[in-house]
């Protein structure tokens, strides 16, 4: 009977020992699995944070329109984007219609027409022309001796540069007086030319010259 009790006690001890070992192994496995999951979670959180930081950096660089090589993982991609933007700018320039390009108008120097009346008539540069003529006329002695007097009507052209040309007598009094009238007109200083559409033009001008004794 005692031997039987000893056997039961031995088997009970073996069972208790096996149960203890199983319990310890189970606890170790649970701790290992929990620690592994925690390690993976920390690693995943770190990766997510890094990815977010990279995305934020790229987003910031794109908003500021900065082309920093360090913020691009692929240099070829960066160069391609730069090239595309340059081509887009070139296309914008090419798309400007021709009619929007304003070309300044060049003065028309080919107008050699002679006008009788223009927007701004020629002006004598020395003030009153009648006063200047009276001060510069030299009465021919022969005409004075013969008592020849009168008013010679003359016409001339004020050129674009203000010079006088084509002096002619429209109404004659005497060849002596006509000759003096032409001479004094040809000796006049330059005039201020006549203006048409903002440009100097050739203008006819008529003036009477009086010879009084």
Secondary structure, 3 states (H helix, E strand, C coil): CHHHHHHHHHHHHHHHHHHHHHHHHHHHHHHHHHHHHHHHHHHHHHHHHHHHHHHHHHHHHHHCCCCCHHHCCCHHHHHHHHHHHHHHHHHHHHCCCHHHCCCCCCCCCCCCCEECCCCECCECCCCCHHHHHHHHCCCCHHHHHCCCCEEEEEEEEECCCCCEEEEEEEECCCHHHHHHHHHHHHCCCCCECEEECCEEEEEEEEEEEEECC
